[in-house]
C-alpha cells in the first residue's frame, strides 16, 4: 500500500514539474526589453487642401514610394548570423607542512614509552579544470511584413509571418519590430539588421520537429527540479 501511494505521489510530481520546466526560460515581449514609445503629438489645425499635403504624404516629388502607412507591405531580407565562444581554465594548488621538535624540560627531551615527541605533517592539494563552449547560427531568406502602427515620430511597427507546408510538417518564420522609414531602400526592402527590438522566430511543426525535441520526462531528469541526482 505504501509503495502504491509513493508511486502515485511521484507520478503527480512528475506531471506538475513537466508543465513547469520552461517557467524560467526567457520569453518574448519581456517588459524589461520593451522599447520606449514616443508620446503622441496633437495638432489642432491641419491643412487638408492643396496639391501636396505634407501631413498625409511621406515622400517627396523626386523620391520613390515607400511603405509609410498602416497596411503597407515591406520586404525584409533575413541576414542574421551570430557566433559566440567561451573558454575558461582553472589551475589551483596548495602545499603545507608542519614540523614540531621534541618537547624538552630542563634540557632533557621527553619521550613516551621510548618514542620521540616530535611531530611532522605535510599536506598538498591540486585542482585543474577546463571548459569550452561555442555556438554559431545563421538565417538567410526573405519575408514580407505589414505595417501595423505608425508612431508619433514616424517609426513603423511591423509584423508578419510566412508558413511553408512540407511533406512531414510545416515551417514558419515570424518577424516583428520597429523600422525607420529612412532605412527602407528604394525597392521597399530592409535588412533584418535594421529592425529595432526585432523578434525573429524560425521553427517547425510535424514529425521532423517532434523528433528533435525531448519528452517532458527526459526534460525533468535534466532540469533543476530533479531531486534524485
N, C-alpha and C positions, 0 to 999 in steps of 0.2 A: 504493500500500500504506500509506504514511504517513497519507494523508488518511482512509483507511478506519479505521485504528487510532484516529486522533484523533476521528472521528465516534463510534466505539463507546465510547471513554472519556467523551466529552461526554454521550452518552445515559445511561451509567451514573451519572454525577454528577447529572444532572437527575432521574433516578428516585430516587436516595438523598436529594437535597435536597427533593424534593417530599414525601417521607414525614416529613421533619423540620422542615417550615416552621412548624408550630404548637408546636414544643417549648418556646418561650419565652413563649407566651401564658399568661395567668393561668388556673388550673384550679380547679374547685370543691374543697371539702374541703381547702384548704391548711392544714397544721398550724400555720402562723403565725397563723391566724384561728380556730382551734378554740376552742370555749367551755371554760371551766373547770368541770368537773363536780364537784358536791359529793360528799364521801365518804359511804359508806353508814353508817347508824347501826344498831347492833344492839340489839334489845330482847330481854331474856332471859325476861321474863314478860309475856304479852299476854293480857288477859281476853277471852274469847270468848263470854260469855253476856250475858243482859240483852236488853231490847227495843232499845236504841240502843247501837251499838258505834262509838266514835269512830275506831277503827283501821281499820274497813272502810267507813265512810261519810264522804263529803266534803261533805255538805250538812246544813243544819240542819232543824229542824222546819218552818220557815216560808220556806224558800228553794226555788228551782226545781232540778230535777235537771240537772246539767251534766256534761259529759264529765270523768272523773277516773280512769278505769281503762284498762288496755291493751285495745285493741279498740274503744273508744268512738269515735263519729264527731263531728267538729267541722266546721262550715261556715265557710270562710274567704272574706271579702269582699276581693277584689283591688282595692286602691285605691293603686296605685303611680303616681307622677308625679315625674319628675326633669327638671331644666333646668340647663344649665351654659353659661357663655360666658366667653371669654377674649380679650383684645386686648392687643397689645404694639406699641410704636412705638420705633424707634431712629433717632437723628439724630447722626452724628458728623462733625466737620470738623476739619481741621488745616492751618495755614498756617505756612510757614517761609521765611526769606530770609537771605542771607549777602552781605556787602559788604566786600571787602578792597581797601584802597587800593593805590596803586602802591608798589613797593619802591624805596626811595631809599637811596643810600650817599653819605655826605659831602655831603649836601644836593642831590644830583643824582638824578633819577629814572632807574631802569634800564629800558631798553626792549630789546626783542628784534626786530631787523630792522624797526624803526620802529613796532612795536606796543607799546601800553601794557601794563604788567604787573598792572594792577588786575583784580580778579575779582569778579563779581556772580552770584548764583544765587538762585532762588526756587522754592518747591515748595508745592503745595496738594493736598489730598485731601479727599473728602467721601463719606460713606456714609449712605444713608437706607433704612430698612426698616420695613415694616408687616406685621402678621399678625393675623388674627382667626379665631376658631373658636367655634361654638355648636352645642349639641346638646340635644334635648328628647325625652323618652319618656313614654308613658302606657300603663297597662294597667288595664283595668276588667273585672270579671267575678266569678264565684263558683265555688269548687271545694270539694269535701268531702274531708277528710283523716281519717286514723285515728290514734289514739294507739298508738305502738309501744313506748313505755317511760315509766315513771314514776320520776323521780329521787328521791333521798332527801329533798330539800326540797319535794317536791310538784310541781315543774315537769314539764310534759308534753312529751315529744318526739313530734312529729307528722310524718307523711309521707303523701303521696298524689299521684295523678296523674289527669288526665282526657284522654281521646282523643276527637277528633271526626273521623269519617270523611266526607270530602268527595268530589266527583266526580273530582278530579285529584290526590288525595293525602290525607294525614291531618294534623291539627293537634293538638298536645298542650300541656298545662300541667302542670308538676310543682312541688310545694311541699314543702319540708322546713324544720324549725326547732324552736325551743323556745317553749312557751306557758305563761304563768302562769294557773292556774285563776281567779284574781281578774279577769283581763282578758276572760274569756268572758262574753258577755251572757246575759240570761235566756232568749233563744231559741236558745241554744247556737251562737252565731256569734261570730266575732272578726275584726277588721280585720287585713289583712296587715301594716300598720304596727306592730302589736303583737307580731309574731313576732320573737323574738330569733334572731340568727345565721341569718336566713332565706336560703334558696336557692330562688329563683323562676325557672323556666325556661319560656319560651314559644317554640315553634318548629314546624316542619312538615316533612313528607316528601312526595315525589312530584314531579310536573312543575313546579309553581309554585315549590317550594322550590329545586329544582335550577337553574332558570333564573336565580335571584338569587345564585348562588354562582359565583365564578370557578374556572376549571380550575386544576389543580396547576401547569401550565406557566406560566400567567399569574401565579399567586402567586409562583412562583420569580423571575420577572423583576422583580417589585415587592418583593422581600424583601432582607434584608441579605446573603443568600448570593450574590446576583448579582454576579459579578466582571467583567462585561462593560461595565457602565455606572456 
